[in-house]
Amino acid sequence: MSGFKGRTALVTGAANPGGMGRSHVLLLAERGANVIAADIDRAGAEATVAAATKLGVKAYALVADIRDLQAFKRALGEAAAAVGPVDILVNNAGVGGERLAFDAIDEAAFDRMFEVNVRGGFFLSQAVAVSMKQRGWGRIINISSQFGIAGASNASHYAGAKAALIGFTKTWARELAPYNITVNAVAPGYIDTPMTARTVADPARLMARLTTVPAARKGEPIDISYAVAWLASDEASFVTGQVISPNGGETI
Ligand SMILES: NC(=O)c1ccc[n+]([C@@H]2O[C@H](COP(=O)([O-])OP(=O)(O)OC[C@H]3O[C@@H](n4cnc5c(N)ncnc54)[C@H](O)[C@@H]3O)[C@@H](O)[C@H]2O)c1
């Protein structure tokens, strides 16, 4: 796979030491991209940037809440001035893990799920696409979930939010293809991160979950980063509007 030298990648939700966003940042940086690690968590974002800098690329910590789009866009302007305009956007910031039956989801729980997982990525992509269009090259990768494809018991607010990202992906792909911008979604299966830590920590829940995965293992963040890096690469220039679900065969 060719490298990302000369490209700048923005990954949202990139602070968590064991999370997928940091893994995406570090793989893209290892392959030569300058990186912007965005998160609400300053210390975590700065630690991601410190690790990326050691790989010899320019790296910038964008600290903002994706629900506050004006503040986020201001910070994005400063980040782009420091490391370059965004060529690759990975909409990874998300909230999840909350299990509520359909009739127990109140307006606050619904809004929390949609504000971060859906609204934030929508308007950030809109902002970033302006300069991608001007430069005639771009990659937008939306991090959905296999729950957005197959549904999930007691998580319809999360599954619905992740399904919305698939709708955006297919529609933006059509609208942005004439500008040489591809838009794809990665829909992870069960990945071992802080978001799923409670399941992993409970042996009974872990075993129950793994019986549904033909590969008989949980995924690691890097399993998802490889899919992200391929979709961001020149090799994937004819791939757009697609959903890749690395999930060990759990949803086929
Ligand atoms: N772990 C899984 O099994 C799994 C499966 C499918 C999809 N996903 C999705 O993958 C993505 C990454 O998840 P993860 O498991 O690495 O979890 P994570 O909690 O490590 O990552 C989410 C990151 O988003 C950040 N974030 C949350 N709210 C924010 C806000 N308002 N503004 C800015 N940043 C904010 C958090 O601080 C965190 O660093 C999420 O979108 C998640 O829904 C996870």
The ligand as an ORCA input file, in Angstrom:
! r2SCAN-3c Opt
* xyz 0 1
  N     -15.693     -0.942     20.537
  C     -16.545     -1.529     19.732
  O     -16.789     -2.753     19.837
  C     -17.208     -0.736     18.634
  C     -17.951     -1.442     17.686
  C     -18.540     -0.750     16.648
  C     -18.371      0.625     16.527
  N     -17.649      1.301     17.453
  C     -17.470      2.734     17.240
  O     -16.096      3.020     17.076
  C     -15.807      4.357     17.518
  C     -14.660      4.334     18.524
  O     -15.075      3.599     19.653
  P     -14.100      2.997     20.762
  O     -14.643      1.667     21.100
  O     -12.699      3.156     20.324
  O     -14.493      3.915     21.993
  P     -13.775      5.141     22.708
  O     -14.687      5.508     23.815
  O     -12.370      4.821     23.005
  O     -13.768      6.260     21.585
  C     -14.642      7.316     21.509
  C     -13.855      8.619     21.630
  O     -14.767      9.688     21.299
  C     -14.523     10.747     22.181
  N     -15.712     11.580     22.309
  C     -16.883     11.233     22.901
  N     -17.726     12.269     22.893
  C     -17.076     13.303     22.268
  C     -17.433     14.641     21.968
  N     -18.620     15.136     22.330
  N     -16.538     15.416     21.318
  C     -15.318     14.928     20.969
  N     -14.921     13.656     21.243
  C     -15.794     12.861     21.894
  C     -14.172     10.083     23.503
  O     -13.488     10.978     24.386
  C     -13.334      8.907     23.046
  O     -11.952      9.239     23.007
  C     -17.116      4.901     18.096
  O     -17.761      5.678     17.111
  C     -17.907      3.626     18.386
  O     -19.292      3.877     18.374
  C     -17.067      0.659     18.520
*
